[in-house]
Amino acid sequence: MDLLEQSRAQFNIYIPKREDNVDVSLAKVLNNFPEKEKMKILFLRESQGVYQFGQRRVGIKVEKGETPLVRVGGGYVDVEDFIKNFTESEFEKIERKNVITRFANKI
């Protein structure tokens, strides 16, 4: 592992609000996520258990253990699975909104 990879591995990408156990649990997962370079969208805390992920507002809870679960449809999925399943689609939504930049990059 070169120096750049080591610094990325040690870099915390999310700093939680300490008195919010959901936020602390989410931070543990995000800061230890094995594929940080693939994380193009981050979670933004709105209030306890409510986050913005790209253009999607999501509810997150922590039940047994410390694994945060994200509300999807009528159920919940593990936050790591949520990131893997929804990052690309949310990133594409953001790219579509920025048509001028996309057009300029093609020229």
C-alpha positions, -999 to 999 in steps of 0.1 A, spaced: 0 0 0 15 33 -10 14 65 10 -17 79 -8 -37 47 -1 -27 47 35 -38 83 40 -72 75 23 -76 44 46 -70 65 77 -92 95 66 -126 97 83 -152 107 58 -180 112 83 -179 129 117 -209 121 138 -230 142 162 -218 125 195 -251 125 213 -269 108 185 -265 70 186 -278 65 150 -252 91 137 -224 74 157 -233 40 143 -235 54 108 -201 70 111 -185 38 122 -198 20 91 -189 49 67 -154 55 81 -146 18 79 -163 12 45 -139 -11 25 -144 7 -8 -143 44 2 -131 54 -33 -165 42 -47 -185 65 -23 -196 93 -45 -225 103 -24 -224 110 13 -251 110 40 -261 145 53 -278 145 87 -310 165 88 -323 154 122 -321 123 144 -326 93 121 -333 114 90 -306 119 63 -302 131 28 -284 108 4 -281 125 -29 -317 136 -38 -332 109 -16 -343 115 20 -339 83 41 -347 72 75 -321 53 95 -325 33 127 -302 11 149 -318 -20 164 -300 -49 180 -263 -45 178 -248 -14 162 -257 -19 125 -276 10 110 -305 0 89 -319 23 61 -356 24 53 -363 13 17 -398 7 6 -417 -13 32 -386 -26 50 -350 -19 60 -316 -29 45 -281 -28 59 -265 6 53 -236 -11 33 -261 -28 10 -279 5 6 -247 23 -4 -238 -4 -29 -274 -4 -44 -282 33 -46 -249 53 -50 -248 50 -88 -284 60 -94 -282 90 -70 -249 101 -86 -265 98 -121 -294 120 -109 -270 147 -98 -250 145 -131 -282 148 -151 -290 181 -133 -256 195 -143 -261 194 -181 -238 223 -189 -208 206 -172 -215 173 -189 -218 190 -223 -185 209 -217 -167 177 -207 -178 161 -240 -163 189 -261 
